[in-house]
């Protein structure tokens, strides 16, 4: 059951159109859809405000397509992360309106798109090589009902590129800051704003970056106040958390 369905059901009960027993049966129904390889959480949007998100890596194209179909039987929005072109082809055979975000490696369906809540969030990345992770964060936040502004290739090697956009930095309710190498950008941004900064280390870098561990440790040891760090390359987690923070700022 979705949040909209629950609201409509309670409104119908209030108006005397459905009985108490019908309401109880609806809420007592098992909150999942069974597949041979998955148990889809059909109450996720009721509890968290957004449907279950599919992590595509490790799943076959037919599995992703089947799970997506179950979600879209009840929901108006779908997000699949870490997809391949093969995943996209399989989903589009059933969902022709699916949109492939190639850089973000995400697939979305919106029927229609969620209304945008007040306020905006910003997604920044240090270099062009960080774009896949930054775009994953941006696509996630966007489909969840947020206005997202992007600011890319503003790393500390050319700090003037960042300082030219102070208005954006200071008017966003929350900032997702993505960086590889030494991971310094979130600390710089945190020193310029009074809003939460979600730092995302990426696996971009040469040998001693250790696949993003150097950036992760640098961000965890940030001297900037208000910096929270997610896992290496986890743009989805950062975008989701940023959406939840931005929702708190809505009246």
C-alpha positions as CSV (number, residue, x, y, z in Angstrom):
1,X,0.0,0.0,0.0
2,X,1.3,3.4,-0.9
3,X,0.9,6.6,1.1
4,X,-1.7,7.9,-1.4
5,X,-3.6,4.6,-1.2
6,X,-3.6,4.7,2.6
7,X,-4.8,8.3,2.6
8,X,-7.6,7.6,0.1
9,X,-8.7,4.5,2.1
10,X,-8.9,6.4,5.4
11,X,-10.8,9.3,3.7
12,X,-13.3,6.7,2.2
13,X,-13.7,5.3,5.7
14,X,-14.3,8.7,7.1
15,X,-17.0,9.3,4.6
16,X,-18.6,6.0,5.3
17,X,-17.8,4.4,1.9
18,X,-15.9,1.5,3.3
19,X,-16.4,-0.5,6.5
20,X,-13.9,-0.9,9.4
21,X,-13.4,-4.5,8.4
22,X,-12.3,-3.5,4.9
23,X,-9.8,-1.0,6.4
24,X,-8.4,-3.6,8.7
25,X,-8.0,-6.1,5.9
26,X,-6.2,-3.6,3.8
27,X,-3.7,-2.7,6.5
28,X,-3.3,-6.4,7.6
29,X,-2.3,-7.5,4.1
30,X,1.2,-8.8,3.9
31,X,3.4,-5.8,3.0
32,X,5.4,-7.6,0.3
33,X,5.2,-9.1,-3.2
34,X,6.7,-12.5,-3.6
35,X,9.0,-13.5,-6.5
36,X,11.1,-16.7,-6.7
37,X,14.3,-14.6,-6.1
38,X,13.0,-11.5,-4.2
39,X,10.5,-10.3,-1.6
40,X,9.5,-6.8,-2.7
41,X,8.7,-4.4,0.2
42,X,5.4,-2.9,-0.9
43,X,5.0,-0.7,2.3
44,X,8.3,1.1,1.8
45,X,6.7,4.3,0.5
46,X,4.2,4.2,3.3
47,X,6.9,4.1,5.9
48,X,9.6,6.2,4.3
49,X,7.9,8.3,1.7
50,X,9.5,6.6,-1.4
51,X,9.3,3.1,-2.9
52,X,11.9,0.4,-2.5
53,X,15.0,1.2,-4.7
54,X,16.5,-1.6,-6.8
55,X,20.2,-2.1,-6.6
56,X,21.0,-3.4,-10.1
57,X,24.5,-4.7,-9.6
58,X,24.6,-8.5,-9.1
59,X,21.1,-9.0,-10.4
60,X,20.3,-10.3,-13.8
61,X,18.3,-8.2,-16.3
62,X,15.2,-10.4,-16.0
63,X,15.4,-10.1,-12.2
64,X,15.6,-6.4,-12.3
65,X,12.7,-6.2,-14.8
66,X,10.5,-8.4,-12.7
67,X,11.2,-6.5,-9.5
68,X,10.6,-3.2,-11.3
69,X,7.3,-4.6,-12.5
70,X,6.1,-5.5,-9.0
71,X,7.0,-2.1,-7.7
72,X,5.2,-0.3,-10.5
73,X,2.0,-2.3,-10.0
74,X,1.5,-0.1,-6.9
75,X,3.8,2.9,-7.3
76,X,4.1,5.9,-9.6
77,X,7.9,6.2,-9.3
78,X,10.8,3.8,-9.7
79,X,14.6,4.1,-9.2
80,X,17.1,1.5,-10.2
81,X,20.8,2.1,-9.4
82,X,23.9,0.6,-10.9
83,X,22.3,-0.6,-14.1
84,X,23.9,-1.8,-17.3
85,X,22.5,-1.3,-20.8
86,X,21.2,-4.9,-20.6
87,X,19.2,-4.1,-17.5
88,X,17.8,-1.1,-19.3
89,X,16.7,-3.1,-22.3
90,X,15.0,-5.7,-20.1
91,X,13.1,-3.1,-18.1
92,X,12.0,-1.2,-21.2
93,X,10.4,-4.2,-22.7
94,X,7.7,-3.8,-20.0
95,X,8.1,-0.2,-19.0
96,X,8.5,1.8,-22.2
97,X,8.7,5.1,-20.4
98,X,11.8,4.2,-18.4
99,X,14.5,6.8,-18.6
100,X,18.2,5.7,-18.7
101,X,20.6,8.1,-17.0
102,X,23.8,6.8,-18.5
103,X,26.4,8.8,-16.5
104,X,24.6,8.1,-13.2
105,X,24.1,4.4,-14.2
106,X,20.5,4.8,-13.0
107,X,17.1,4.1,-14.5
108,X,13.9,6.0,-13.5
109,X,10.2,5.9,-14.1
110,X,7.9,8.8,-13.1
111,X,4.1,8.5,-13.6
112,X,4.0,11.5,-12.9
113,X,7.0,13.0,-11.2
114,X,6.7,13.9,-7.6
115,X,6.0,17.5,-6.8
116,X,9.1,19.4,-5.9
117,X,9.3,20.4,-2.3
118,X,10.4,24.0,-1.3
119,X,14.1,24.6,-1.1
120,X,17.0,23.1,-3.1
121,X,20.0,21.0,-2.6
122,X,23.3,21.2,-4.3
123,X,25.5,18.4,-5.7
124,X,29.1,19.3,-6.2
125,X,32.0,17.2,-7.4
126,X,35.8,17.9,-7.5
127,X,36.6,16.5,-10.9
128,X,34.9,15.2,-14.1
129,X,36.0,11.7,-13.1
130,X,33.7,11.9,-10.1
131,X,30.7,12.5,-12.3
132,X,29.1,9.0,-12.2
133,X,28.9,9.2,-8.4
134,X,27.7,12.8,-8.3
135,X,25.1,12.1,-10.9
136,X,23.8,9.1,-9.0
137,X,23.3,11.4,-6.0
138,X,21.6,14.1,-8.2
139,X,19.3,11.6,-9.9
140,X,18.3,10.1,-6.6
141,X,17.5,13.4,-5.0
142,X,15.6,14.6,-8.0
143,X,13.3,11.7,-8.3
144,X,12.5,11.9,-4.6
145,X,11.0,15.4,-5.1
146,X,13.8,17.8,-4.7
147,X,15.1,20.7,-6.8
148,X,18.8,19.8,-7.5
149,X,21.5,22.2,-8.7
150,X,24.7,20.7,-10.0
151,X,28.2,22.2,-9.7
152,X,30.9,20.0,-11.2
153,X,34.7,20.2,-11.6
154,X,35.3,22.6,-8.7
155,X,38.1,20.8,-6.9
156,X,40.7,22.4,-4.7
157,X,43.3,22.4,-7.4
158,X,41.5,25.4,-8.8
159,X,39.6,26.9,-5.8
160,X,38.5,30.0,-7.7
161,X,36.1,27.7,-9.7
162,X,34.2,27.1,-6.4
163,X,34.3,30.6,-5.0
164,X,32.6,31.9,-8.1
165,X,29.4,30.1,-7.0
166,X,29.0,31.3,-3.4
167,X,25.4,32.2,-3.9
168,X,24.5,28.6,-4.7
169,X,26.6,27.2,-1.9
170,X,24.9,29.5,0.7
171,X,21.3,29.1,-0.5
172,X,21.2,25.3,-0.7
173,X,19.5,23.6,2.3
174,X,22.0,20.7,2.1
175,X,25.1,20.0,0.0
176,X,26.4,16.7,-1.4
177,X,30.1,17.0,-2.0
178,X,31.8,14.3,-4.0
179,X,35.6,13.9,-4.3
180,X,38.3,11.4,-4.9
181,X,42.1,11.8,-4.7
182,X,42.8,13.3,-1.2
183,X,39.1,14.1,-0.6
184,X,39.7,17.7,0.5
185,X,36.7,19.5,-1.2
186,X,34.0,18.7,1.5
187,X,36.2,20.3,4.2
188,X,36.5,23.5,2.1
189,X,32.8,23.7,1.4
190,X,31.9,23.1,5.1
191,X,34.0,26.1,6.0
192,X,31.9,28.3,3.7
193,X,28.4,27.3,4.6
194,X,26.0,27.0,7.6
195,X,24.2,24.0,6.1
196,X,24.8,20.2,6.4
197,X,27.5,18.8,4.1
198,X,27.3,15.1,3.0
199,X,30.8,14.0,1.8
200,X,31.1,11.2,-0.7
201,X,34.6,9.7,-1.3
202,X,35.1,8.2,-4.7
203,X,37.5,5.5,-5.8
204,X,39.1,8.0,-8.3
205,X,42.9,8.4,-7.8
206,X,46.3,6.9,-8.3
207,X,47.8,3.9,-6.4
208,X,48.1,5.4,-2.9
209,X,44.4,6.5,-3.0
210,X,43.7,2.8,-2.3
211,X,40.5,2.7,-4.2
212,X,39.0,5.6,-2.3
213,X,40.2,4.8,1.2
214,X,42.5,7.8,1.3
215,X,39.6,10.1,0.4
216,X,37.3,8.3,2.9
217,X,39.8,8.8,5.8
218,X,40.5,12.4,4.8
219,X,36.7,13.1,5.0
220,X,36.3,11.3,8.3
221,X,39.0,13.4,9.7
222,X,37.7,16.7,8.3
223,X,38.2,19.8,10.4
224,X,35.1,21.3,8.8
225,X,32.1,21.3,11.1
226,X,28.8,19.6,10.0
227,X,30.4,17.1,7.6
228,X,28.8,13.7,7.4
229,X,30.5,10.9,5.4
230,X,28.9,8.1,3.4
231,X,30.6,5.0,1.9
232,X,33.0,5.1,-1.0
233,X,31.2,5.7,-4.3
234,X,27.8,5.8,-2.6
235,X,26.1,8.6,-4.5
236,X,22.7,7.0,-3.9
237,X,23.1,7.0,-0.1
238,X,24.2,10.6,-0.2
239,X,21.3,11.7,-2.4
240,X,18.7,9.8,-0.3
241,X,20.0,11.4,3.0
242,X,20.1,14.8,1.4
243,X,16.5,14.4,0.3
244,X,15.5,13.5,3.9
245,X,17.3,16.5,5.3
246,X,15.7,18.8,2.7
247,X,12.3,17.4,3.6
248,X,12.8,18.6,7.2
249,X,13.3,22.2,5.9
250,X,10.0,22.1,4.1
251,X,7.1,24.0,5.9
